[in-house]
Amino acid sequence: MFAGRIIGRVVCSEKVQALEGKKLLLLQPLTWDKKEDGDPLVALDAVGAGSGEFVFFVKAREAAVAFKEVPPVDATILGIIDGVEFNGKYTDGK
């Protein structure tokens, strides 16, 4: 699992049928102490995350198994983080 922050939404006029009705979000990967870690990516939302939220996500094959009908995705948001204890310090999800 990886951490990230929602920085935008992706809107598509055409997409494969397996993605119909599903929300695509632009996500900035972060380290667990909230430092940017790589380039932004598009992730399928499985939990109803919104703009600016601190989330955790999976990449690769695991990204598709969160859904009943397996969509062709490389990243899926699986949770909204309320807080993280890291190196003895607590950080909230904001």
C-alpha positions as CSV (number, residue, x, y, z in Angstrom):
1,M,0.0,0.0,0.0
2,F,1.0,3.6,-0.7
3,A,-0.1,7.0,0.6
4,G,-1.3,9.9,-1.5
5,R,-3.3,13.1,-1.7
6,I,-6.2,13.7,-4.1
7,I,-5.3,16.6,-6.3
8,G,-8.0,16.5,-8.9
9,R,-10.6,14.6,-10.8
10,V,-10.4,13.0,-14.3
11,V,-13.4,13.3,-16.6
12,C,-13.7,11.1,-19.7
13,S,-16.3,11.3,-22.4
14,E,-15.4,7.7,-23.5
15,K,-14.1,4.9,-21.4
16,V,-14.3,1.1,-21.4
17,Q,-17.5,-0.4,-20.1
18,A,-15.9,-1.8,-16.9
19,L,-15.2,1.8,-15.9
20,E,-18.7,3.2,-16.5
21,G,-20.1,4.8,-13.3
22,K,-16.7,4.7,-11.5
23,K,-14.8,7.8,-10.4
24,L,-11.3,8.5,-11.6
25,L,-9.2,10.8,-9.4
26,L,-5.8,12.4,-9.9
27,L,-3.5,11.4,-7.1
28,Q,-0.2,12.8,-5.9
29,P,1.8,9.9,-4.3
30,L,3.3,10.8,-0.9
31,T,5.6,9.2,1.7
32,W,3.8,8.3,4.9
33,D,5.1,11.5,6.4
34,K,3.4,13.5,3.6
35,K,6.3,14.4,1.3
36,E,5.8,14.2,-2.4
37,D,7.0,10.9,-3.8
38,G,6.9,10.7,-7.6
39,D,4.6,12.0,-10.4
40,P,0.8,12.3,-10.1
41,L,-1.2,9.3,-11.4
42,V,-4.8,8.4,-12.1
43,A,-6.5,6.0,-9.7
44,L,-10.0,4.4,-9.6
45,D,-11.9,5.4,-6.4
46,A,-13.4,2.5,-4.4
47,V,-14.2,4.5,-1.2
48,G,-15.7,7.9,-2.2
49,A,-12.6,10.0,-1.6
50,G,-12.7,13.7,-2.3
51,S,-10.4,16.6,-3.2
52,G,-7.5,17.1,-0.8
53,E,-8.0,13.9,1.2
54,F,-5.1,11.9,2.4
55,V,-5.7,8.3,1.1
56,F,-4.0,4.9,0.7
57,F,-3.9,3.1,-2.6
58,V,-2.6,0.0,-4.2
59,K,-0.9,-0.4,-7.6
60,A,-0.5,-3.2,-10.2
61,R,-2.7,-6.3,-10.2
62,E,-4.0,-5.7,-6.7
63,A,-5.7,-2.5,-8.0
64,A,-8.3,-4.4,-10.0
65,V,-9.4,-6.9,-7.4
66,A,-11.2,-4.3,-5.2
67,F,-14.1,-4.5,-7.7
68,K,-16.6,-7.3,-8.5
69,E,-16.2,-6.7,-12.3
70,V,-12.4,-6.5,-12.7
71,P,-11.6,-3.2,-14.5
72,P,-8.4,-2.5,-16.4
73,V,-6.7,-0.2,-13.9
74,D,-3.2,0.2,-12.5
75,A,-4.1,2.1,-9.2
76,T,-7.1,2.0,-6.9
77,I,-7.8,4.1,-3.8
78,L,-8.8,1.8,-1.0
79,G,-9.1,4.0,2.1
80,I,-9.2,7.5,3.5
81,I,-6.6,8.1,6.2
82,D,-7.7,9.7,9.4
83,G,-4.2,9.7,10.9
84,V,-0.8,8.0,10.8
85,E,1.7,7.3,13.6
86,F,5.1,7.5,12.0
87,N,8.5,7.5,13.8
88,G,6.8,8.1,17.1
89,K,4.9,11.2,15.8
90,Y,1.2,11.3,15.0
91,T,-0.1,13.1,11.9
92,D,-3.7,13.6,11.2
93,G,-5.2,13.0,7.7
94,K,-5.6,16.7,6.9
